Amino acid sequence: MKKLHSKISFLAVVFLALPALLRAEVKLPAIFGDNMVLQQQTEAAMWGSATPNTTVRITTSWNKKSYSTRSDSDGKWKVKVTTPAAGGPFTITISDGKAVTLRNVLSGEVWVCSGQSNMEMPMKGYRNQPITGSNEYIAISDNPNIRLITVPKLASLVPLGDFQGSWKLCESGNVSEFSATAYFFGLMLNNALNVPVGLINTSWGGTRIEPWISEAGFKSFDWVKLPDKNVQQEKLSPQTPTVLFNGMINPVAGYGLRGAIWYQGESNRNEPAQYQKLMPGLAENWRSVWDIGEFPMYYVQIAPFDYGPAGLNSAYLREAQLKASNVIPNFGMACIMETGEKDCIHPANKKAAGDRLAYLALVKTYNLKGFACEGPFLKEMKVEGSLVRLTFDNAANGLTSFGKPLTCFEIAGANKRFFPAEAFITNAGVTLFCPMVNEPVAVRYAFKDFIIGDLFNVEGLPASSFRTDTWDEQ
């Protein structure tokens, strides 16, 4: 009888304690953590899990305000908090009875940075592939107002809600491992705006654009074959449509941000016509998922590189990127025509890419004045006998080749045979002449797989490769 009483007493204690044992501690996805940057002066979403069907309270130190919501039957919750003007550090406390506190939080400008290997390439470089000036930039990189987080590579057939990672301080050891293009972009924003900057790097070398778009984003692109949902995870290719969106974009989708930057295209080189549609499609897809309006997206045009005899001249992909740059709002392209390397697909001059993305953001998003953000863009071609006269937009103060001969122009007649042209910068633009072509009908500039661009506006930003003909790809 005494033993039975003891067992009953023990079971009673366990029963009474069961609610506490089952009580779930507040858990946050990795994108929310110490050292993070929240998008300033906005209604920023926060979400996570807690005890099912209970009140979750978020308290923010900058305004001493509390926000309450109720977790659902699965313990999921989401709430928006009003963020302050740029500054910090702050704390955020989340509690469903047991508190979790996030420390050293800043308010500032947040950008997602994505693409393939030229975005992924870290400040320390790849094996035998350097980043110009990286040793110095890493050595002096300590900056309390820049924060970094990298989403690990993961492909998934279903949208994921979290990843393994954390926000890092901008210190030399962390910067050396972080995306060089993204770092230089963020550094210029921080210097120009004098506000904290948060950079979210989610990139994977060698990948096409299709894996970065969600299933819903392919409604207008019927040539893309969506994946078989029965494929085993271990056999899943990172080139499969939707799988990198699911594994590497969806976990951060909805996090408060100002915009996104993108550096990709090499792996889609042979499908320029499709890429011209997919590029704005990617931006519109991400905007629909974030549901915070038409946030800006700026991207890097791929650099010239010798891809070899197989496949299409990569100038057609650069052309597709150029044409895509103005088809939707808050969209723009950074050109790096002079930084390509014949035998390395990863240009060492990542500062040019990052800086030119930043120029676009500073002018088009932050409305700064007094400097250029884009290179010359062909405005008009006029034929006067055997002469061709070109005028350009984005060259209010004129053009330059920095004292070198212009060697990248070609002219063709009706026979479609292109010959090198003599080219001269004039007060109005560029004048071309070729003794082999008496009646010119078409012009091409730097329209080759590998070539070093030599036409710039006076501000030093290069012109993209371009052509005036619409002849078949060759």
C-alpha positions in Angstrom: 0.0 0.0 0.0 2.8 2.3 0.9 4.5 1.6 -2.5 1.3 2.3 -4.4 0.9 5.6 -2.6 4.4 6.6 -3.6 3.7 5.7 -7.2 0.5 7.7 -7.2 2.3 10.7 -5.6 5.1 10.5 -8.2 2.6 10.4 -11.1 0.7 13.4 -9.6 3.9 15.4 -9.5 4.7 14.5 -13.1 1.2 15.3 -14.2 1.3 18.7 -12.4 4.6 19.5 -14.0 3.7 18.4 -17.4 2.6 21.8 -18.7 5.9 23.3 -17.7 7.8 20.4 -19.3 5.9 20.8 -22.5 6.2 24.5 -22.5 8.2 25.6 -25.5 10.9 28.2 -25.2 10.7 31.1 -27.7 12.7 30.2 -30.7 13.8 32.5 -33.5 15.1 31.7 -37.0 18.8 32.4 -37.6 18.1 35.6 -39.4 17.1 37.1 -36.1 19.9 37.2 -33.6 22.5 39.2 -31.8 24.4 41.7 -34.0 21.6 41.9 -36.6 20.6 45.0 -38.5 17.0 45.9 -38.9 15.8 48.0 -41.8 15.4 51.5 -40.4 12.1 53.5 -40.1 9.8 50.8 -41.3 7.4 48.1 -40.0 9.8 45.2 -39.8 8.4 41.7 -39.5 9.7 39.3 -36.8 8.6 35.7 -36.5 9.4 32.5 -34.7 7.9 29.8 -32.5 6.7 29.6 -28.9 4.3 27.7 -26.7 1.2 27.0 -28.7 -1.8 29.3 -28.2 0.0 31.7 -25.9 0.7 35.4 -25.9 4.1 36.4 -27.2 5.4 39.8 -26.3 8.2 41.7 -28.1 9.8 44.7 -26.3 12.1 47.1 -28.2 14.6 49.2 -26.3 14.6 52.1 -28.6 11.1 53.2 -27.8 10.3 51.0 -24.7 7.3 49.7 -26.6 5.8 46.3 -26.4 4.1 44.4 -29.3 1.9 41.4 -28.5 0.6 38.6 -30.7 -0.7 35.1 -30.1 1.0 32.0 -31.3 -1.2 29.5 -33.2 -1.8 25.9 -32.4 1.6 24.9 -33.8 3.3 27.6 -31.8 4.0 29.9 -34.8 3.8 33.6 -34.5 4.6 36.8 -36.5 4.5 40.4 -35.6 5.7 43.8 -37.0 7.7 46.2 -35.0 8.3 49.9 -35.7 12.0 50.5 -36.3 13.8 53.7 -35.4 16.1 55.9 -37.5 19.6 54.6 -38.1 21.4 53.9 -34.9 22.0 51.6 -32.0 23.0 49.4 -30.4 19.6 48.3 -29.1 18.1 45.2 -27.5 14.9 43.3 -28.3 13.2 41.0 -25.8 10.8 38.3 -26.9 8.9 36.4 -24.3 6.0 33.9 -23.9 6.8 33.8 -20.2 10.4 32.9 -20.6 12.4 35.7 -22.2 14.9 35.7 -25.0 16.9 38.9 -25.5 18.7 39.9 -28.7 21.7 42.2 -28.1 23.8 44.7 -30.1 21.1 45.2 -32.6 21.4 48.1 -35.1 18.9 50.0 -37.2 20.1 50.8 -40.7 20.1 49.7 -44.3 19.7 46.0 -45.1 20.4 44.4 -48.5 20.2 40.8 -49.7 23.2 39.8 -51.9 22.8 36.8 -54.2 24.0 35.1 -57.3 26.6 32.6 -58.4 30.4 32.4 -57.9 31.2 36.0 -58.6 28.9 37.0 -55.7 30.0 34.1 -53.6 33.8 34.8 -54.1 35.1 35.8 -50.6 37.4 38.7 -49.9 40.3 36.4 -49.4 39.8 35.1 -53.0 39.7 31.6 -54.4 42.6 29.3 -54.7 45.1 31.0 -57.1 42.4 33.6 -57.8 43.0 36.9 -55.9 40.8 39.9 -55.1 42.7 43.1 -55.9 43.7 44.9 -52.8 42.0 42.4 -50.5 44.8 42.1 -47.9 44.7 45.8 -47.2 41.0 46.0 -47.2 40.7 43.1 -44.8 43.3 44.5 -42.5 41.4 47.7 -42.0 37.9 46.3 -42.2 36.9 46.5 -38.5 33.7 48.5 -38.5 31.0 48.4 -35.8 28.4 49.7 -38.2 28.5 46.9 -40.8 27.1 43.5 -40.0 27.4 40.3 -42.1 25.4 37.0 -42.4 25.9 34.2 -44.9 23.2 31.6 -45.7 24.8 28.2 -46.2 24.4 26.3 -49.5 21.3 24.2 -49.4 18.9 22.9 -52.1 15.4 21.8 -51.2 12.3 20.7 -52.9 10.1 22.4 -50.3 10.4 25.9 -48.9 12.4 25.9 -45.7 11.9 28.3 -42.8 15.4 28.5 -41.3 19.1 27.9 -41.8 22.3 27.4 -39.8 24.1 30.7 -39.4 24.4 33.9 -37.4 25.1 37.6 -37.8 28.8 38.4 -37.6 30.6 41.6 -36.7 32.6 43.4 -39.4 36.0 42.2 -38.3 39.0 41.1 -40.4 38.5 37.4 -39.7 34.8 37.5 -40.7 35.3 39.9 -43.7 38.0 37.6 -45.2 35.3 34.9 -45.6 32.5 37.1 -46.8 31.4 38.0 -50.3 33.8 40.6 -51.8 31.3 42.2 -54.1 28.8 42.5 -51.3 31.4 43.8 -48.9 32.6 46.6 -51.2 28.9 47.5 -51.9 28.1 47.7 -48.2 31.3 49.6 -47.4 30.5 52.4 -49.9 26.9 52.6 -48.6 28.2 52.9 -45.0 30.7 55.6 -46.0 28.3 57.6 -48.1 25.2 57.4 -45.9 26.9 57.2 -42.5 24.4 54.6 -41.3 24.7 51.0 -40.2 24.5 48.4 -43.1 23.4 44.8 -42.9 24.4 42.4 -45.7 22.8 39.0 -46.2 24.9 36.9 -48.5 23.0 34.0 -50.1 24.9 32.7 -53.2 26.1 29.5 -54.8 28.8 29.3 -57.4 28.0 27.8 -60.8 24.3 28.0 -60.5 21.7 29.1 -63.0 19.0 31.7 -62.4 16.1 29.2 -62.4 16.9 27.6 -59.0 16.6 31.0 -57.4 13.0 31.6 -58.4 10.0 30.1 -56.5 7.5 27.8 -58.1 4.9 30.6 -58.3 7.5 32.7 -60.2 7.4 30.4 -63.2 3.8 31.0 -64.2 4.9 33.2 -67.1 7.9 31.0 -68.2 6.3 27.8 -69.5 9.6 26.6 -71.0 11.0 25.9 -67.5 10.4 22.4 -66.3 9.6 22.3 -62.6 11.1 19.5 -60.5 9.7 16.1 -59.7 8.8 16.3 -56.0 9.7 12.6 -55.6 13.4 13.2 -56.2 15.5 12.1 -53.2 17.1 15.0 -51.4 20.6 13.5 -51.7 20.2 13.3 -55.5 18.9 16.9 -55.8 20.9 19.1 -58.2 21.4 22.8 -57.2 20.6 23.6 -60.9 17.0 22.3 -60.4 14.4 25.2 -60.7 13.1 26.5 -57.4 15.4 24.5 -55.1 17.8 27.4 -54.1 14.8 29.7 -53.6 13.4 27.1 -51.2 16.6 26.5 -49.3 18.4 29.8 -49.4 15.9 32.6 -50.1 12.7 31.5 -48.4 14.3 31.4 -44.9 15.0 35.1 -45.1 12.0 36.2 -47.2 10.0 38.8 -45.4 13.0 40.1 -43.4 12.9 43.9 -43.5 15.2 45.2 -46.2 15.9 48.1 -48.5 16.8 46.1 -51.6 18.8 43.3 -53.3 21.9 43.0 -55.4 22.6 40.2 -57.8 25.7 38.9 -59.7 24.9 35.9 -61.9 24.5 35.0 -65.6 27.6 33.0 -66.6 25.7 29.7 -66.3 22.9 30.9 -68.5 25.2 32.2 -71.2 23.7 30.1 -74.0 20.1 31.2 -73.5 20.1 35.0 -73.7 16.5 35.4 -75.0 15.2 33.4 -72.0 17.5 35.2 -69.5 16.3 38.6 -70.7 12.8 37.6 -69.4 13.9 35.6 -66.3 16.0 38.5 -64.9 13.1 40.8 -64.3 11.0 37.8 -63.5 13.4 37.0 -60.6 13.0 40.5 -59.2 9.2 40.5 -59.5 9.1 37.0 -57.8 11.1 38.1 -54.8 9.1 41.3 -54.5 5.9 39.3 -54.4 7.3 37.0 -51.7 8.6 39.8 -49.5 5.3 41.8 -49.9 6.9 45.1 -49.1 6.5 46.8 -52.5 8.8 47.2 -55.5 12.1 47.2 -53.6 15.1 47.9 -55.8 17.3 45.2 -57.3 20.6 46.1 -59.0 22.8 43.5 -60.7 26.2 43.2 -62.3 26.5 42.5 -66.0 28.8 39.5 -66.5 32.4 40.4 -67.4 34.0 39.5 -70.8 35.8 36.1 -70.6 37.1 33.6 -73.1 34.5 30.8 -72.9 36.1 28.9 -75.8 34.7 27.8 -79.1 31.7 25.8 -77.7 28.5 27.7 -77.0 27.3 31.2 -77.8 29.3 34.4 -77.7 28.7 35.8 -74.2 28.1 39.3 -75.6 24.6 38.1 -76.3 24.0 37.4 -72.6 25.5 40.8 -71.8 23.1 42.3 -74.3 20.2 40.5 -72.7 21.2 41.9 -69.3 21.4 45.4 -70.8 18.0 45.2 -72.4 16.4 43.9 -69.2 17.7 46.8 -67.1 14.9 49.2 -67.8 11.8 47.0 -68.3 10.5 47.1 -64.7 10.8 49.9 -62.0 13.7 50.1 -59.5 15.9 47.9 -61.6 19.4 48.6 -62.8 22.7 47.2 -64.2 26.3 47.8 -63.2 28.7 47.4 -66.1 32.3 46.1 -65.6 33.4 45.8 -69.3 37.0 46.8 -68.6 37.6 44.4 -65.7 37.2 41.0 -67.5 40.1 38.5 -67.6 40.7 36.3 -70.6 41.5 33.2 -68.6 39.7 33.7 -65.3 35.9 33.9 -65.1 36.3 35.6 -61.7 37.6 39.1 -62.2 40.0 40.2 -59.4 38.6 43.7 -59.4 35.6 43.0 -57.3 35.7 46.6 -55.9 34.5 47.9 -59.3 31.5 45.6 -59.2 30.6 46.5 -55.6 31.2 50.2 -56.0 29.1 50.4 -59.2 26.2 48.6 -57.6 26.5 51.1 -54.7 26.5 54.0 -57.2 23.2 52.7 -58.5 21.7 52.4 -55.0 23.0 55.8 -53.9 21.6 57.7 -56.9 18.4 55.7 -57.6 17.4 54.6 -54.2 18.9 57.1 -51.8 18.6 60.1 -54.2 22.2 61.4 -53.7 23.3 64.0 -56.3 26.5 65.1 -58.1 27.9 61.8 -59.4 27.1 59.3 -62.1 25.7 55.8 -61.6 25.7 54.4 -65.1 27.9 54.3 -68.1 27.2 55.6 -71.6 24.2 54.1 -73.4 23.7 54.4 -77.1 21.1 57.0 -77.9 21.2 57.3 -81.7 23.1 56.2 -84.8 23.3 58.4 -87.9 24.9 57.4 -91.2 26.4 60.2 -93.3 27.9 58.7 -96.4 30.7 56.4 -95.2 30.7 57.9 -91.7 28.7 56.7 -88.7 28.0 59.2 -85.9 26.9 57.9 -82.5 25.4 59.8 -79.6 25.0 58.6 -76.1 22.9 59.1 -73.0 24.5 59.0 -69.5 27.4 61.2 -70.8 26.4 64.7 -70.0 30.0 65.7 -69.5 31.3 63.8 -72.5 33.1 60.6 -73.3 36.7 59.4 -72.8 39.0 56.5 -73.6 41.5 57.8 -71.0 44.0 58.7 -73.8 44.0 55.3 -75.5 42.8 54.5 -79.1 39.2 53.2 -79.4 39.7 49.7 -80.7 36.4 47.9 -79.9 34.1 49.3 -82.7 33.2 47.4 -85.8 31.1 48.4 -88.9 29.2 46.3 -91.3 27.4 46.9 -94.6 24.4 45.1 -96.0 26.5 41.9 -96.4 26.6 41.6 -92.6 30.4 41.3 -92.6 32.0 43.3 -89.7 35.3 45.1 -90.0 37.3 47.0 -87.4 36.4 50.7 -87.4 38.5 53.8 -86.9 36.8 55.6 -84.0 37.1 59.1 -82.7 35.5 60.9 -79.7 33.9 64.1 -80.8 32.1 66.9 -78.9 28.8 65.2 -79.9 29.8 61.5 -79.3 31.8 59.1 -81.4 32.4 59.1 -85.1 33.3 55.9 -87.0 34.9 55.2 -90.3 36.1 52.0 -92.1 37.6 52.1 -95.6 36.3 48.5 -96.1 32.6 49.6 -95.7 31.5 52.4 -98.0 27.8 52.1 -97.0 27.6 51.2 -93.3 24.3 49.8 -91.9 25.3 48.4 -88.5 27.7 49.0 -85.7 28.9 46.8 -82.9 30.9 47.8 -79.8 32.9 45.3 -77.8 30.6 42.5 -79.0 32.9 39.6 -78.4 33.3 36.9 -75.8 36.5 38.4 -74.4 37.4 42.0 -75.0 38.5 44.9 -72.8 36.1 47.8 -73.1 37.6 51.2 -73.8 34.7 53.7 -73.9 33.7 55.5 -70.7 31.9 58.6 -69.6 34.1 61.2 -68.0 33.0 59.9 -64.6 34.9 56.7 -65.4 31.9 54.3 -65.9 32.2 52.0 -68.9 29.8 51.5 -71.8 28.3 48.1 -72.2 28.9 46.1 -75.3 26.1 46.8 -77.8 25.0 46.3 -81.4 22.6 48.2 -83.6 21.7 45.2 -85.8 19.2 42.4 -85.0 20.9 39.7 -87.1 20.8 36.1 -86.0 23.2 35.1 -83.3 26.6 34.1 -84.7 
